């Protein structure tokens, strides 16, 4: 086969960029099967359904996990980052049979993130169900033990977070809340 000449390989258009001589036989070095690159092997509806079920299932799991584990990202933000990275990787690594399948899955994940944000904004009654509420850890210089146990937060971890807010003594804190996104907000007593 000559270099740069198009050929038909297994019913799909392929393009040869050279001849393989390493194995001492003629073969194609690079075949591009355009059909498998762009034509989905699964139905688009199935991809959307799978993406929807995975997103909503993981959203529910992350909604009820301990907030301190999420760090500076909210659980929904972390979910979107992980799912998009996985969907993009699968599309690039040919676990899916086409780029189209990976793009449809990424668009499904982004659409659900947008829909949930829109629901939170548009319907305030849904906020308690879709976003975790803040949790009081320190109230008027006193630690709320029940909240610490609920979030499995140790005194050392709380002290570390307080130091990041330039707070040395717990008694200096008027109110400290663990916000729904995992960050700690601190209000100091004004006269101390």
Secondary structure by P-SEA (a helix, b strand, c coil): ccccbbbbcccbbbbbccccccccbbbbcccccccccccccccaaaaaaaaaaaaaaaaaaaaaccccccccccaaaaaaaaaaaaaaaaaaacccccaaaaaaaaaaaaaaaaaaaaaaaacccccccccccccccccccccaaaaaaaacccaaaaaaaaaaacccccccccbbbbccccbbbbbccccc
